[in-house]
Amino acid sequence: MRVGRLVKAHGLKGAIKLELYTDDPEGRFVPGATFTLQVPASSPWHGKPLTIREFRWMNSHPVAFFEGVDDRNAAEELIRAILWIDEDTEATPAEDDAWFDHQLVGLEVVRDGVPIGRVIRVDHMPAQDLLIVRTIPDASHGDAREVLVPFVKAIVPEVDVEGGRVVVTPPAGLFEDLAADDEDAEPVAEPGDDR
């Protein structure tokens, strides 16, 4: 499971700012926790694990120190690396309305009782998470496309992992193009127009 991305060296002693992909940073980034790195094959860190030494908040930003990363140069080598952990598939999120990404990916997306697509991934953005939905091609919408659905209760009121579906109540225009104004409509008479 993806838990974070290393975004910027911080200071001179090897600290790195993190972009978090977890709701439990204090539980994931404990001293001794080891991560698998997603880095280019050309990186000196390719194929090596990364173990956390210290995690703290600095000016409301999550910052971590890692074993073997003792200066800014070493930290710079890790920028843009994605941190992965082996997930306990038996574990369940602490919150009732929280799911792991792997539980959501593959779920059928249903609107008004009709399947309209499938969740293909979850993007974790600063403001909110997004469900990336690949639509089912049909006559009215054409080819399949990817739609970014804000993962909020108002738009995704129901997640049924066991039933294999999520129910959506999207605003007009999220899954389809809005109809253009009808050009054949009667013109509105201006005040004082005697026609």
Phi, psi and omega in degrees: 000137179283128181240347180182170176224139180274119191250333185195136174294144183231111180078194186252356187255020174095003179291148180225131174287145183245148162257121187272138173242028181221148176274357184231065183298321180295332178278330182274323187256058178267150178307132181096345178295136183244137184242150168271138183259137169256103181222161177300153180299336181280350182289142176295346179267359182300128178081001181256145174281162178231123184250134183279138177259320183203144176231134178207168176255130178232116182052045178068010177253135175287131182228140181230150172247139183237151177296134179083001178243091191253356179211175184297322180299316178295321179296319181299330179295339185260357183299136182081000176292143177257136182262129179238150172232156172284119186273141173281106185292344178276343182290149176236148179299150183291330183268151178295319183260047178225139181223152172284152181305317184295339177283334183270324182296129180099347180291143175287141179256125187238132174233129181052038177079001183246128176296131180237355180172195182214142177288125180253340174191171177237127176255131181260108181255162181301320183279320182193166175277153178237134169271125177265115187249127172268120184284161175275127179295138175210176186297323186280332184249353179078216184293161175298145177216167179262130180242133179268113184252116177302127183273072179234155186302324183294331182255331178237079186286342184219130172238119181240086184297315181296323179279351176075031182209159168236142177260133179240147173232071188286154173291158179304136177095349181289316181258347181220158176288138176287142179294138177289159177304140181288113183287344181271003182292153179297136177293146179276129181288136176281152177303135180084001179274117186266009184295000000 
